[in-house]
Each structure stands twice: as C-alpha cells, then as structure tokens.
Amino acid sequence: MTQESDDDIIREMLPAFLEEANEQSDALEQLMLELEADPGNQALLGALFRCAHTIKGSAGVFGLDRVVGFTHHVETLLDLMREGTIVLTPELSTLLLQSNDVIRMLVQGVHDDQIVAPQDLVLRLQQAAHMAPHSDTGQQDGSAKSVIEVFANSTTTGSVSWRVEVRFGVDTFRHGIDPLTLIAYVRSLGHIPDIVCDTPSVPTLDAIDPESCHLGLVFTLDTEASLEEITDAFKFAREDCELIITPERVHAASDAPPATQASQAAAPAARHQRTGATGGATGAGDDGGFIRVQADRLDDVINLLGELVIAGSGASALARQTQQRALMEANRHVTRLIEGIRNSTLKLRMVPIGDTFARFRRVVRDTAAELGKEVSLEIVGGETELDKAMVERIADPLMHLVRNALDHGLETAAQRQAAGKGPQGKLTLSACHEAGNVLIRIMDDGRGVQRDKVLQRAWDRGLITRGAVPSDAEILNLIFAPGFSTAEQVTNLSGRGVGMDVVRSNVEALRGSVTIASDTGQGSCIEIRLPLTLAIIDGFLVGVGQSKFILPLDSVAEVIANRSTEATFDSHGRSYFELRGQFLPLVNLRTLYALDAPPPKLSSVVVVRAGAHRYGVLVDALLGQHQTVIKPLGLMLRSLRGVSGSSILGTGEVALIFDTTSLGQLAANPQAMPSPPKLSVGATSPIDTPHLSERHP
Amino acid sequence: MQAPHALPDELTIFTASEWLPQCQAWLRASAEEAEVCEVLAVDAQAVVEIDAAGLQLLLSLSNSLEKAGRRLDLLSPSPVLSDACCALGAASLLCRPDTKEAA
C-alpha cells in the first residue's frame, strides 16, 4: 500500500518538479550569463551551484537517474568554481550553457528513455573538472547518497553549531513529506545533540486533523556543512515550512561562514534568483509567498468583472434618473469599489517583462558569436509590468527583432572600426509605461537602415512603382511590408523575408503598434507600443448623432468644447485645424463613417495623442469618462478601419472603441493640404506643450 | 498492570485517520474511569512502522489526557517507536513521570 501511494504521490508531483526544474534551469542560464560579466562574483557562483544542486536533488527524489547523473557533473564543476579551484573562461561558460541545455532536454524527456546526455559533453565536463574520464564514468550514482557525499566534500570551514528552528506547514504530510525522514537526513549532515518537539502546539484529539501537520522542532546541529546546505535539506518541505537557522558557535578555529540569520520560507531558490537575474544583485530575500493560480480561473474572474462593470454603470445610470441623492451616492460608492476590484484584479495578471527580456541574453550571446560580432546587451526597465498574455505573445516578435538587429543592424568589429565606432556593438532592450501603454524599444548602434537599399529592394519587389521616391518615413515603413528582405547574404537567422510584416501583424493583433526610426550609420530604434491589458480600459465616451464612441482616456490630450464648426472636410471627413499656432489633422466622424444625423450648431474637438502624433476628432457631444470592457468586434466589423473593439454601455447601447493609431492614419492627409483651416481655436487648458513639427506619414 | 489498549503495528499518515476515533474512544473511556486511574496505559510493543503523523497522533492523545489531568503511559514501546520519539524530540512520551505518582 505504501509503495503504491508513493508512486501515486510521485506521479502527482512530477509536473511540479518539471516546472521547478525548468525554472531552475532558466535561472541557471541567467546566472551564468551574469557571471560572464562578473566572473568572480561569489553570490552568483553560490546561486549557480544551488540551482544545479536543487535540480539534481529533486530529480533524485523522483528517481530520474539520467538527470541526476548528468547534473552531477555540472554540479561538480560549479562546486570547483565556487571554491575558486577553477576560474571561468569563455569556453567553460559555453560548456556550462550547453550542459544546461542538455539538463533541460533531459528534464523534458523524462518519459523518453531514448533521450540521454551526449557522452562527449560528459567527457568535456569531466575534463574541465580535472577528472580522469575513466574514474567516474557516466550515469551512476543518483540517490540521496550522492547528495550527502557532495555535502561532505564541499566543506571549506570547520564544524559549526547551528540552532535550527523549524515549523512545518499544515500540508507537509499531504505533500508526502515526513519530518521524521527529513530529520534523519539532516542528522546525516552532522550531529544533533539535542532536539525538542514543540509538543504543546499539537492540538488535542477533539481539534486535530490527523493528516495536517502541527509539528515544530528546535534542535542544535553540529555540522561542517554550510548554511546553504542545511537550508537545502529542507527544500522539499517547500513553501509551507518556516525555517530559522542561527549560528551558535564555531568549533574549529577556521574562518566562520557569514553568521547571519537566514530566515526564509523554504521556497524554491529559483524565484529569488529569477528576480535577482533581472534586478541585478542576487541575495536571500523573502519570497512573500506565492500561490499558483490557473490562468483560466483568473480569466473567469476578469470576465465576470467585465459584466459587473457593465451592470454597475447601468445601475448608476438608473440611479441618476431617479434623482434620489442617497441612491446616487450609494451607487457612486459601489462604482468606486468596482473600480478598486478591477484594478486589483487586473494587477493579478501583470508580470514584469524582465523575464522575457532576460531570455534574450542567451540569444544575443549565441547569435553574436555565430555571426562573429561583438555585442553587449543592455536591458532597461525590466520591472515594467504588463498583462501575462501580452508578455507571452510579444516574445516571438521581440525575438525576431532582436535577431534582425544582430544580423542586419549591427556590424562586425572590423566594419565598426572602419566606421569610427568602438568594436563592440550595443543592443538595448527597454520597456516603460507611457500614457496607458507599454513602450518597448529595441535599439542598436549599428549601421542603421540603408534607405537606398530599401528603396531599391522595394522597386525590385514591386512594392512601389519603380522610380517613385516616397518620404524617409515611408521608406522605413516599407520594411514592414510583406515579403521584404534586404539581407545581402541570406543567413539562417533572419533575412528570409518572413518576419517584419509578421512582427507588425502580431503587434497589431495585440492592439499595439510598431514604428521604426533610423539614422544611417548611427543605428536604429524600433518602438512597440502595447496596451497594458486586453480586457478593460478607461474610456472617454463621445457621441455623434445617435452613435456613441469611446476613445482610450489615456490618449485624450485635451478637449475643446462647444466651438462652431466652420471647417470644410473632404469626402473622407478629413480637415486641419489650428491649435496654438500648430496645424493638426482633424477627422469628422460623421463624414468618415457616413452617419445620418444632422450636424449640431456647436461641436467639440477631442485632441488625441497617438504616439508622437496628435490629431483632432470632431464630435457632437462629450459624455465623459467610462469604464470600458472591451469586447471583440464581430466578423462583419473587423475590417472597419480606425476601430479596435466594442463595448456595451450601461444603457445596453453599443459603443465602438477607437484604435487611436489607425484613426490617426485616417485623419492624416499628407497628399493634399486642404484650404486654410477655418476652425480656429482659442485658449484651452493645455495638457502638454505642443512640439509638433513633423509631417504625418 | 494489564494494558487494556494496544497500539497497532502501523501508525502512519495512511492509518492516522483510522486511528483517530480509536484514540478518542480511549480518551472517553479513561474519562469515565477517572477515579480509578489517572494513567491511560497503552501497549506499544506492536508498533513496527511509524512516521511523524503517527507520532503526532500520540502527542495529541497525550496532550488531551494532560488537559484532563491524566497522562499517557506507553507500555513496552517497540524500538521503532522509541527511536522515532527520540528522533523528533518527543522522548517525553516514553518517560514515566514517577514524581507525579509519588505526589
């Protein structure tokens, strides 16, 4: 019975192990790359060793001998590096990164007996660790025994007395962990002269759940093992174990380990390291406690919340009609609360983009090496948060852009020096929040886009009429045209002509936009703007005739209310108006969407900001702020330009939500400057100082 | 003294729930004969398999008895049980507080 149950538990816990092993493997890679920049960093070396050690230890519990056997070699090497016996070289770094790939492969292939570690890599690892290949060949030792050996081997200081206080979480037994076995294991690290169980904390029979754990222990541990090794022993007690280890005294006269109090909820070390990887320094921090929640449960909540927001605004509208003050006040309170819940709930889905960025370190390193270029990667604003779904879906386009920059943008060292630049190219990935959007930039200081080549290619490919010379900005935008590639030499990285157009369509599918700026010889900058979330936005409700439209509130720069309309519009509803001495495009929704209602005497202009551009939208009525739950457009409306979605108002009416970028393109009319603008605008409350000098592309 | 109660051979997480009612029954029984005896004697020689959950159940029984002014007396504990008690710092389960009887 016990055997069967063990198997069941192992089968149940295996997915969690796989996930954790992958996290550890990711952390290992990031730490490795950080170590390259800072080879002597003991904190990084320690963290690296722990990653490998954790993978090996957990794999041992699950009897995954191939993972254990291979990771053992990596661990040995890392241990020697930690001790300072071996110094990191670029070759060693590559070897360890390749080994990490193999670990990942072995972990993913736990069910497939065919997947084994390449023997040559094992040999190279052994050679690197100065081990004779015949003395310790391959895939043997796997169990906890070898872990113990490692502990015994890796002692560098004398015996220390530690006072260990551990309180097991209620689910300890259910997680298949037996504190008795765990203590037996800890005992193997050294000597436990005294141990006391906190017996009074065990509930009486009328209150106890016999399958919950209520045990707390205090003991002294005399051991030569390091603090990390002691902490590692409790790793499998996982999240729900409180562990406090304090040094009591040092027995041997050797230098003592850093005698600090290590208090942590013994959670997987990977999380600390993952945050550390993006933030810079690694160190023991408090995990704060994580709960893993299935994404679809969260989506259910967000969907319900969407309905609640709609129902809430319906109730508010009704309350206003009754003109009962108390009811209106109560409704306002409810609305505020809903807003609070909305914000908190959406935050649950927010993750920092840094983890995604950090993945590119390896890509940049390997790709640059393959192309024979020297490239340094700088990551800025990794803590910027955006919706998890968005992060997942932006990773591929980013990958392509990064490879593109490495392949086409950055030059080789010789080319750079010939151009009077430093030999090392620089690639910067940055993210920041900007007006309700996330702005991601991929910048390089390479050769920039060669406009003549782009133009030539566009002619050759028939993308534009041969001989036509569009504006600079338009030439740059040709890069995003389908079937475009300028690579003189098609490499296996990019340059197959599938890419930039796919990048653009992927970004646009996320209601985002992508633009490129480039100075010949100075480098390029690609900007991706993404909305923070796909679910709900703060909207600004406007009316034209009977129709209602919503502009994202963050994009509304200012409003010019109740002006008499004298501008003449072309057949597409386009015109220009003057705002404090600047001409901005103006779009008339009535003409653009052929709305029937007669125009009122007075209209308002909403000045909208889309990226670096601004334009005006002429509307009949300003209806104020509105919490907008975004619903996708039906098939029939999907081709409607300028609109990104729809929303249901509290009254049951449908309002279309503008996509400010594409509406801006509709508003701009670079070909024909219309007759002098008639709608002159006086003093308004400026929200930003206009600095518009560009022509709209 | 003849032990009216005996521990099973397996006291683990897999049997703890089954044994909880038994322990509760012992507790009730001992309450009824409180005047007769303030010690609940349990034969512990059969235990061949025990884990922390099993030990916790014994601690719970002991605490319940103590709350009622009585105590648990494990008679001839098996080596497995003794080792487990010592290992988890619960050796107090094994001791017979003779002082109390003297008082």
Interface residues (C-beta under 8 A of the other chain):
Chain A: M1 T2 S5 F173 D178 P179 L180 T181 I183 A184 R187 D194 I195 V196 C197 T199 P200 V202 P203 T204 L205 D206 I208 P210 E211 C213 H214 L215 L217 V218 F219
Chain B: T12 I13 F14 A16 S17 W19 L20 C23 Q24 L27 I50 D51 A52 A53 L55 Q56 L57 L59 S60 L61 S62 N63 S64 K67 A84 A87 L88 G89 A90 S92
